[in-house]
Amino acid sequence: MAVIKVQRPTLTLAEKFYLPALLKGLKITFGHALAILRRKKKVTMQYPEEKWDNQMPEHYRGAPALVTDEQGRERCVACQLCEFICPPRAITITPEEIPSDDPWAKVEKRPQAFEIDMIRCIYCGLCEEVCPEQAIFLRKDYAITGTSRAEMVHDKQKLYKIGGVRTGLVNKWNELK
């Protein structure tokens, strides 16, 4: 095995005392300070009053939520694909059968319980991608708070409330399928 010896560069006297690096850093700092004092540059955001909502990028992935169709019916068919693909296992679904007297009994299942633990969720978007009925969407929300762990587990009712209505074709309600 060959050993390669790398020569260190020789430093000048000013470089040995770090003087040029200190002066360069001070110049940048004073430049930013003057720009802030002249009100040419805004550094801080007053959070509750100002929000990032109008500056959110298109690719931002927020918290998952369940959505309904235009008639208020739930889109989820309790296929449990989102539960199986979730890396941190934040989603828990308990399926139930739809009664045979229901006009949409052809679907077979619906979620009896649907919970997402927002503390465990890593906002990867895999649940949204795998959903065949487009029942789960990542909303552009970044302020998800709670005072206890129990508040951070969103149940089916809360997920539908924050998810809202989504328009478009739903395979679940399509009579031709």
Sine and cosine of phi, psi and omega as CSV:
sin_phi,cos_phi,sin_psi,cos_psi,sin_omega,cos_omega
0.00,0.00,0.75,-0.66,-0.03,-1.00
-1.00,0.00,0.64,-0.77,0.04,-1.00
-0.96,-0.26,0.82,-0.57,0.00,-1.00
-0.98,-0.22,0.80,-0.60,0.01,-1.00
-0.98,-0.20,0.82,-0.57,-0.02,-1.00
-0.98,-0.18,0.79,-0.61,0.01,-1.00
-0.99,0.15,0.73,-0.68,0.07,-1.00
-0.98,0.21,0.58,-0.82,0.04,-1.00
-0.96,0.29,0.51,-0.86,0.06,-1.00
-0.99,0.11,0.73,-0.69,-0.05,-1.00
-0.99,-0.13,0.53,-0.85,0.10,-0.99
-0.98,0.21,0.10,-1.00,-0.03,-1.00
-0.91,0.42,-0.65,0.76,0.01,-1.00
-0.91,0.41,-0.61,0.79,0.02,-1.00
-0.94,0.34,-0.52,0.85,0.05,-1.00
-0.92,0.40,-0.52,0.85,0.02,-1.00
-1.00,-0.04,0.08,1.00,0.03,-1.00
0.88,0.48,0.33,0.94,-0.06,-1.00
-0.90,0.45,-0.73,0.68,0.01,-1.00
-0.88,0.47,-0.63,0.78,0.00,-1.00
-0.92,0.40,-0.65,0.76,0.04,-1.00
-0.90,0.44,-0.70,0.72,-0.01,-1.00
-0.91,0.41,-0.62,0.78,0.02,-1.00
-0.90,0.43,-0.68,0.73,0.04,-1.00
-0.90,0.44,-0.67,0.75,0.04,-1.00
-0.90,0.43,-0.61,0.80,0.02,-1.00
-0.89,0.46,-0.70,0.72,0.02,-1.00
-0.90,0.43,-0.69,0.72,-0.02,-1.00
-0.89,0.46,-0.73,0.68,0.01,-1.00
-0.92,0.40,-0.56,0.83,0.06,-1.00
-0.88,0.47,-0.69,0.72,0.05,-1.00
-0.91,0.41,-0.65,0.76,-0.01,-1.00
-0.89,0.45,-0.68,0.73,0.02,-1.00
-0.92,0.40,-0.63,0.78,0.02,-1.00
-0.90,0.44,-0.61,0.79,0.03,-1.00
-0.94,0.35,-0.68,0.73,0.01,-1.00
-0.90,0.43,-0.55,0.83,0.04,-1.00
-0.99,0.14,-0.01,1.00,0.00,-1.00
0.88,0.47,0.53,0.85,0.07,-1.00
-1.00,-0.01,-0.31,0.95,-0.05,-1.00
-0.71,-0.71,0.74,-0.67,0.04,-1.00
-0.97,-0.25,0.79,-0.61,-0.11,-0.99
-0.96,-0.26,-0.70,0.71,-0.10,-1.00
-0.97,-0.24,0.36,-0.93,0.06,-1.00
-0.88,-0.47,0.72,-0.69,0.05,-1.00
-0.99,0.10,1.00,-0.04,-0.30,-0.96
-0.81,0.59,-0.85,0.53,-0.11,-0.99
-0.89,0.46,-0.54,0.84,-0.01,-1.00
-0.99,0.13,-0.64,0.76,0.01,-1.00
-0.96,-0.27,0.68,-0.73,0.01,-1.00
-0.75,-0.66,0.28,-0.96,-0.02,-1.00
-0.99,0.13,0.08,1.00,-0.16,-0.99
-0.80,0.59,-0.67,0.74,-0.04,-1.00
-0.99,0.12,-0.12,0.99,-0.02,-1.00
-0.92,-0.40,0.24,0.97,-0.04,-1.00
-0.96,0.30,0.74,-0.68,0.04,-1.00
-0.95,0.32,0.37,-0.93,-0.03,-1.00
-0.89,0.45,-0.56,0.83,-0.06,-1.00
-1.00,0.08,0.12,0.99,-0.03,-1.00
-0.91,0.41,0.73,-0.68,0.04,-1.00
-0.92,-0.38,0.92,-0.40,0.01,-1.00
-0.99,-0.13,-0.50,-0.87,-0.07,-1.00
-0.99,0.15,0.57,-0.82,0.02,-1.00
-0.97,0.23,0.52,-0.85,0.05,-1.00
-0.51,-0.86,0.43,-0.90,0.05,-1.00
-1.00,0.01,0.53,-0.85,0.01,-1.00
-0.82,-0.58,0.38,-0.93,0.06,-1.00
-0.94,-0.34,0.17,-0.98,0.08,-1.00
-1.00,0.02,-0.12,-0.99,-0.07,-1.00
-0.90,0.44,-0.48,0.88,-0.01,-1.00
-1.00,0.02,0.05,1.00,0.02,-1.00
1.00,0.09,0.17,0.99,0.02,-1.00
-1.00,0.10,0.55,-0.84,0.02,-1.00
-0.97,0.23,0.66,-0.75,-0.04,-1.00
-0.99,0.13,-0.44,0.90,-0.12,-0.99
-0.91,0.41,0.73,-0.69,0.03,-1.00
-0.95,-0.30,0.19,0.98,0.02,-1.00
0.82,0.58,0.67,0.74,0.04,-1.00
-0.97,0.25,-0.31,0.95,0.07,-1.00
0.92,0.38,0.30,0.95,0.06,-1.00
-0.91,0.42,-0.64,0.77,0.01,-1.00
-0.91,0.42,-0.58,0.81,0.03,-1.00
-0.92,0.39,-0.65,0.76,-0.04,-1.00
-0.96,0.30,-0.53,0.85,-0.08,-1.00
-1.00,0.02,-0.23,0.97,-0.05,-1.00
-0.91,0.42,0.91,-0.41,-0.05,-1.00
-0.87,0.50,-0.70,0.71,-0.01,-1.00
-1.00,0.03,0.08,1.00,-0.02,-1.00
0.86,0.52,0.74,0.67,-0.01,-1.00
-1.00,0.07,-0.29,0.96,-0.07,-1.00
-0.98,-0.20,0.72,-0.70,0.06,-1.00
-0.76,-0.65,0.83,-0.56,-0.01,-1.00
-0.84,-0.55,0.73,-0.69,0.14,-0.99
-0.91,-0.41,0.95,-0.30,-0.03,-1.00
-0.99,0.16,0.41,-0.91,0.12,-0.99
-0.65,-0.76,0.40,-0.92,0.01,-1.00
-0.99,0.15,0.53,-0.85,0.07,-1.00
-1.00,0.07,0.73,-0.69,0.00,-1.00
-0.86,0.52,0.53,-0.85,-0.07,-1.00
-0.93,0.37,-0.36,0.93,0.02,-1.00
-0.99,0.16,-0.13,0.99,0.04,-1.00
-0.95,0.31,0.67,-0.74,0.00,-1.00
-0.89,0.45,-0.32,0.95,0.00,-1.00
-0.94,-0.34,0.56,0.83,-0.04,-1.00
-0.93,0.37,-0.24,0.97,0.00,-1.00
-0.89,0.45,-0.31,0.95,-0.06,-1.00
-0.96,0.26,-0.46,0.89,0.04,-1.00
0.99,0.15,-0.75,0.66,-0.09,-1.00
-0.76,-0.65,0.38,-0.92,0.18,-0.98
-0.53,-0.85,0.32,-0.95,-0.02,-1.00
-0.98,0.20,0.83,-0.56,0.13,-0.99
-0.98,0.22,-0.68,0.73,0.07,-1.00
-0.70,-0.71,0.67,-0.75,0.01,-1.00
-0.64,-0.76,0.91,-0.42,-0.03,-1.00
-0.79,-0.62,0.62,-0.78,0.11,-0.99
-0.80,-0.60,0.84,-0.54,0.05,-1.00
-1.00,0.07,0.97,-0.26,-0.07,-1.00
-0.94,0.35,-0.30,0.95,0.07,-1.00
-0.96,0.29,-0.60,0.80,-0.02,-1.00
-0.99,0.10,-0.43,0.90,-0.06,-1.00
-0.88,0.48,0.71,-0.70,0.02,-1.00
-0.96,-0.27,0.12,0.99,0.08,-1.00
0.82,0.57,0.69,0.72,-0.04,-1.00
-0.99,0.15,-0.43,0.90,0.01,-1.00
1.00,0.03,0.05,1.00,0.00,-1.00
-0.91,0.41,-0.57,0.82,0.01,-1.00
-0.89,0.45,-0.63,0.78,0.02,-1.00
-0.93,0.38,-0.65,0.76,-0.04,-1.00
-0.93,0.36,-0.58,0.82,-0.12,-0.99
-1.00,0.05,-0.27,0.96,-0.09,-1.00
-0.92,0.39,0.88,-0.47,-0.04,-1.00
-0.97,0.26,-0.35,0.94,-0.05,-1.00
-0.96,-0.27,0.09,1.00,-0.05,-1.00
0.80,0.60,0.73,0.68,-0.04,-1.00
-1.00,-0.04,-0.33,0.95,-0.04,-1.00
-0.85,-0.53,0.75,-0.66,-0.04,-1.00
-0.73,-0.68,0.48,-0.87,0.09,-1.00
-1.00,-0.06,0.89,-0.45,-0.02,-1.00
-1.00,0.02,0.35,-0.94,-0.06,-1.00
-1.00,0.10,0.85,0.53,-0.03,-1.00
-0.88,-0.48,0.78,-0.63,-0.01,-1.00
-0.89,-0.46,-0.11,0.99,-0.03,-1.00
-0.97,-0.25,0.97,0.24,0.01,-1.00
-0.97,-0.25,0.94,-0.35,-0.10,-1.00
-0.78,-0.62,0.30,-0.95,0.06,-1.00
-0.22,-0.97,0.39,-0.92,-0.01,-1.00
-0.99,-0.12,-0.14,0.99,0.04,-1.00
-0.55,-0.84,0.23,-0.97,0.04,-1.00
-0.91,0.42,-0.57,0.82,-0.01,-1.00
-0.90,0.44,-0.57,0.82,0.03,-1.00
-0.94,0.34,-0.40,0.92,-0.03,-1.00
-1.00,0.08,-0.07,1.00,0.12,-0.99
-1.00,-0.09,0.95,-0.30,-0.05,-1.00
-1.00,0.03,0.83,-0.56,0.02,-1.00
-1.00,0.02,-0.01,-1.00,-0.10,-1.00
-0.85,0.52,-0.70,0.71,-0.02,-1.00
-0.90,0.44,-0.69,0.72,0.00,-1.00
-0.92,0.38,-0.62,0.78,0.01,-1.00
-0.90,0.43,-0.63,0.78,0.06,-1.00
-0.94,0.34,-0.59,0.81,-0.01,-1.00
-0.90,0.43,-0.71,0.71,-0.03,-1.00
-0.99,0.14,-0.32,0.95,-0.02,-1.00
-0.98,0.19,-0.66,0.75,0.03,-1.00
0.99,0.14,-0.43,-0.90,-0.08,-1.00
-0.95,-0.32,0.67,-0.74,0.05,-1.00
-0.85,-0.52,0.75,-0.66,-0.01,-1.00
-1.00,-0.06,0.34,-0.94,0.03,-1.00
0.83,-0.56,0.15,-0.99,-0.03,-1.00
-0.92,0.39,0.73,-0.69,0.07,-1.00
-0.88,-0.47,0.86,-0.52,-0.03,-1.00
-0.88,0.48,-0.51,0.86,-0.05,-1.00
-0.87,0.49,-0.64,0.77,-0.08,-1.00
-0.99,-0.13,0.04,1.00,-0.02,-1.00
-0.98,0.21,0.88,-0.47,-0.05,-1.00
-0.92,0.39,-0.40,0.92,-0.02,-1.00
-0.97,0.24,-0.26,0.97,-0.02,-1.00
-1.00,0.01,0.00,0.00,0.00,0.00
